[in-house]
């Protein structure tokens, strides 16, 4: 029996196991993990590294060998992806507004609270810095989150979340538009119907974006082939069901600059 470890997951090739041992493994599926819940596991996030990302700073406690600005990183499996990016299918989408304390004011490094479209504050006012401020001085940030399966040759699809805010929102909107305009024709009735979000694979890479204040890395999203693997299709459907039932919750992290310090990306 051989094990292939890729992106933090172990896929076991059991072709050489005796039939009775394989049957035993099937019966023991999940044994020993009965008390492990989603609360005990880190939320896998796909992070776009910037120059100021801790993972890209040699000597930092969070430094990952080979990490560099512009690369994509899985925060749970600690996987660093190459220039070719990642192939994903989308299993869910949400729009939220995390509330943040201003950096340097003793904030917890996580949102104070997270607002939904139903309870988003209506009294937030836009300041000179472009942030929407609440009466308490904190700000809220419109954030689009995609719930994904990360695909790869010979590996088990990995669930992950990807959040986009600020200048990345335009790419999130374009992606949402592509998803909402993917139709399938029923061969019997000839009528069109909206495809599930995981019907097509997308490739995610990055590019250098800029304005008069500086530059940073942003998202490039391209359509790929239709998803034609039945097992992956079923896994995506199951992940969507978990998302709809509220069993999958996104975690958030403040943006990082391309100037080597935590703060606002110049856009």
C-alpha angles and dihedrals in degrees: 000000000000131000126212115198113200128163092349097305125105117219112192120215104207102172091122096050116110111254093247091055092051090051089052091051090052091052090050094050109145095359111152093026098075094115096045110105133176087265088066095054131075117248106249107231129184106224127193106218119226129191089266095051113124090223090063096050114096110225094026117123089238095048115135117203110248094017116143138161113281095032126114120239134193107219095201103043091031088229118161113205125212133236090282088069122206138304114226144169121216116236100173146354136209138177117213141161113222116201114228136189114228112266114262094028098097098269119168095242089246131077117284087220138335123239125205129206087266097057103023110144114256095197098067112123127201114245130206089268091059094248122129105237129204124213090263092059095254121119135224123221125204107234131183115203127196121198108215148182110219110216130205142165110278096353134108111258109261122219115226142154127232122196126196128192140156111013091358090066092081089058090047090053092049090050092049088050091054091049093049091050099052106111133178125206117227104231092213102045098023087223122137123236132182112264121231111262092252094057091099134043118231129201117221121201134148140242137191111265125188148173136178090290099054144287138282140162121275139180129279114194123190133178117248134182126310114272105259102167110102096203092051091046090054091047090052091049091051092049090051090053091052089049093050091049091053094247092125117062126182121232121212135217130187118256120261127220129236088232097079097257133086112258140087122339106235100258 
